[in-house]
Amino acid sequence: MDRLTLPTIPNIDNPELAAKLQHLLDDKTKPPRSLGRLESLAVQIGLIQGSTAPKIESPHIRVFAADHGLTKHGTSAFPSEVTAQMVLNFLNGGAAINVLARQHNIELKVVDAGVATDFADFGVEKHPQLITEYKVRLGSRDALTEPAMSSEECIQALQAGMDVAKQLEGNLFIAGEMGIGNTSAASLLLAKLEDVPIAECIGRGTGLDDAGLQRKVEVLSQVLQRHEQVTTPLEILAALGGLEIAMMAGAFIQAASDRRVLLVDGFIASSALLVAERLVPGVAKFAVFAHHSVEPGHSKMLAALDAEPLLGFNLRLGEGSGAALAYPLLQSACAIINEMASFSDAGISNKSDSDSQDDLDQLDQADTADER
């Protein structure tokens, strides 16, 4: 697996710029640090963009879709045919991510990474919102009996994701996904990459009952035993991962190398980010994690990435829906640093720097910051 050339990730560790950004925020007409997470978000976006005036321009959502050979063993509550049916739903504008993308004016396209269907049969292969030229194969292989992808297919999928990201305009990227069975692939990747017991990584996915959940644990345990000899991140991705996860990982790597903000959705998207970070350390610094999924493994995945998600809405849909919901918070973070008046602008007296922290502590203790 030495034929893939991965881009260099810029170093955004810049204490001087971080201090400038925080000073701008502290000088706004508010108690220092009183906007909490919104302020640290503004600093992060500023560091990613290398600017004291961060902004979000031309955001894009790419929903990567693929099927999984492992589903033949009953690891999902829904049949694989639903993947293609949901892609058609995306193209018809009827899914949750379509609604949210329209609401926030975010461009949305679907990438056929490896759906086990030929969309030419539906007459939509030339649909303006469907990207078909990167399809690797008709679904991944059965990981219980062989690697989900060959080495060549894994590299092809990673490169395809990079190519998708290269074509994007703007500076914010959301990767969504659709693939019946992809919570299994994400759980396997977490277990293998982070050495977490598989039972702690597995959830009900699309709605498995107790018997189905137990079956999922048993099958995935066997998959890990089958591939216990693979060790490198690229080998692990090929053995266990889905085509859509591999493409998302490649897209994250390329988007980070281009200094784009990565607004990361839930469990599946986070598994792709985890893979990307293991392949090219530094990618995660470009990531804003949208929400904390109810999938059990997501807590461990977030901990592995040292991530602090923005929302806790008990989401588990995927598609990029949680990221689209969180998107306005990034807009607000940029607006605060660019548009909110400073004390001098507004002609308001400010505390001295030495008094600011004492003032903040008093406000916190009295619980009066919100009233002000």
C-alpha positions, -999 to 999 in steps of 0.1 A, spaced: 0 0 0 27 25 -10 11 40 -41 -9 66 -23 6 101 -19 -10 119 9 -8 157 11 9 177 39 -13 191 66 -5 228 75 6 235 110 -20 258 126 -4 260 160 1 297 163 1 311 198 6 347 186 -25 345 164 -45 328 190 -37 355 215 -47 382 190 -80 365 183 -87 361 220 -78 397 226 -103 408 200 -130 388 217 -121 400 252 -124 436 239 -160 431 228 -188 447 248 -193 418 272 -176 403 302 -145 384 292 -151 348 280 -188 352 286 -197 337 253 -179 305 263 -176 278 236 -186 303 209 -154 322 216 -131 292 214 -149 282 182 -141 316 167 -104 312 177 -103 278 161 -117 290 129 -94 319 129 -64 296 134 -75 273 106 -79 303 82 -48 321 95 -69 352 100 -81 376 127 -113 380 106 -125 344 101 -155 339 79 -175 310 63 -178 311 26 -196 287 1 -201 257 24 -205 223 8 -221 190 18 -210 158 1 -230 127 11 -209 96 3 -230 64 -2 -220 28 -3 -232 -7 6 -215 -32 29 -211 -69 22 -212 -77 59 -249 -70 61 -257 -104 47 -250 -116 83 -279 -97 97 -259 -68 113 -285 -42 102 -323 -38 108 -327 -27 72 -318 -45 39 -290 -32 17 -316 -21 -9 -324 9 13 -291 25 5 -300 30 -31 -335 40 -22 -322 67 1 -299 80 -26 -329 85 -48 -347 102 -19 -317 126 -16 -319 133 -53 -356 140 -49 -349 164 -21 -369 145 5 -343 135 32 -335 154 64 -302 166 50 -320 180 20 -342 201 43 -314 213 64 -291 221 34 -319 241 18 -326 260 51 -290 270 54 -283 275 17 -255 248 16 -248 231 -17 -255 193 -15 -244 165 -37 -243 128 -34 -212 107 -42 -217 71 -52 -187 56 -35 -199 20 -39 -237 15 -38 -246 -20 -49 -269 -6 -76 -263 9 -110 -281 42 -110 -283 41 -148 -311 16 -142 -331 44 -126 -322 69 -153 -305 93 -128 -268 86 -135 -266 122 -150 -286 139 -122 -269 172 -113 -267 163 -77 -253 128 -82 -215 122 -87 -209 87 -101 -175 88 -117 -157 78 -85 -176 45 -78 -151 18 -68 -173 -13 -69 -208 -25 -62 -205 -26 -24 -177 -37 -2 -169 -74 2 -179 -95 32 -154 -86 59 -162 -118 77 -145 -139 50 -121 -115 33 -110 -78 35 -138 -54 28 -116 -38 2 -85 -49 -16 -54 -27 -12 -60 -12 -46 -97 -5 -39 -89 12 -6 -63 35 -22 -87 42 -50 -114 52 -26 -91 74 -6 -78 91 -37 -114 96 -50 -123 114 -17 -93 136 -21 -103 144 -57 -139 153 -46 -125 177 -20 -101 193 -45 -131 204 -66 -148 222 -38 -151 259 -35 -154 278 -2 -138 271 31 -161 247 50 -167 210 42 -194 187 56 -191 150 48 -224 131 51 -229 94 45 -255 68 36 -248 31 38 -268 3 54 -244 -15 77 -219 14 81 -223 16 119 -207 -19 119 -178 -7 98 -173 23 121 -175 1 152 -149 -22 138 -126 7 129 -129 21 164 -123 -13 181 -92 -20 160 -76 15 158 -82 23 195 -81 -12 210 -115 -9 225 -136 -40 232 -161 -44 203 -191 -47 227 -184 -12 239 -183 1 203 -216 -13 191 -250 3 191 -284 -5 175 -276 14 144 -308 18 123 -329 1 151 -318 -34 159 -338 -52 187 -320 -71 215 -315 -102 195 -302 -83 165 -278 -64 187 -264 -96 202 -261 -110 167 -242 -79 156 -217 -83 186 -211 -119 177 -205 -112 140 -182 -82 145 -162 -102 171 -156 -128 145 -146 -102 119 -120 -88 143 -106 -123 149 -105 -128 111 -84 -97 107 -64 -96 139 -31 -96 120 -36 -63 102 -19 -35 120 -14 -3 100 -42 23 96 -43 17 58 -45 -21 62 -72 -17 89 -92 6 67 -91 -19 38 -99 -49 60 -128 -34 79 -139 -1 65 -166 8 40 -160 25 7 -179 56 18 -158 58 50 -126 56 30 -137 83 6 -147 105 35 -113 100 51 -96 110 18 -118 141 15 -111 151 51 -73 148 45 -75 169 13 -98 195 28 -76 199 58 -45 203 36 -64 231 18 -71 248 52 -108 242 51 -129 239 82 -142 203 86 -176 202 103 -178 166 114 -212 149 118 -217 118 140 -204 83 146 -197 73 109 -182 106 99 -161 106 131 -148 71 122 -136 86 89 -120 115 107 -103 90 131 -89 71 101 -77 104 85 -60 114 116 -42 81 119 -31 83 83 -20 120 84 -17 134 120 -29 169 122 -62 166 103 -82 166 135 -71 202 143 -92 213 114 -123 195 127 -152 210 145 -173 182 159 -210 189 155 -227 167 180 -225 138 204 -243 108 188 -263 84 209 -243 55 193 -223 41 223 -190 41 205 -191 78 197 -181 88 232 -149 67 229 -143 80 194 -146 116 205 -123 109 234 -97 94 211 -98 126 190 -98 149 220 -130 164 206 -156 186 223 -188 184 203 -211 214 200 -245 198 204 -261 170 223 -293 164 205 -295 126 209 -291 123 171 -282 91 152 -294 97 117 -262 104 98 -264 120 63 -245 150 77 -277 161 95 -261 169 128 -233 190 111 -259 209 92 -278 217 124 -246 229 140 -236 250 110 -252 283 122 -230 282 154 -199 286 132 -216 315 114 -223 331 148 -188 326 160 -174 345 130 -201 372 132 -193 379 168 -156 385 162 -162 405 130 -193 425 139 -197 430 176 -185 464 189 -155 468 210 -155 488 242 -138 517 225 -161 515 194 -191 518 217 -176 544 240 -181 520 270 -155 520 298 -137 487 302 -121 471 332 -83 470 332 -67 438 321 -57 430 356 -93 433 368 -109 414 340 -104 379 354 -115 390 389 -146 405 374 -153 373 355 -149 352 386 -173 374 405 -198 372 377 -196 334 376 -200 331 414 -230 354 415 -245 338 383 -252 372 369 -234 370 336 -266 361 317 -285 389 333 -259 414 321 
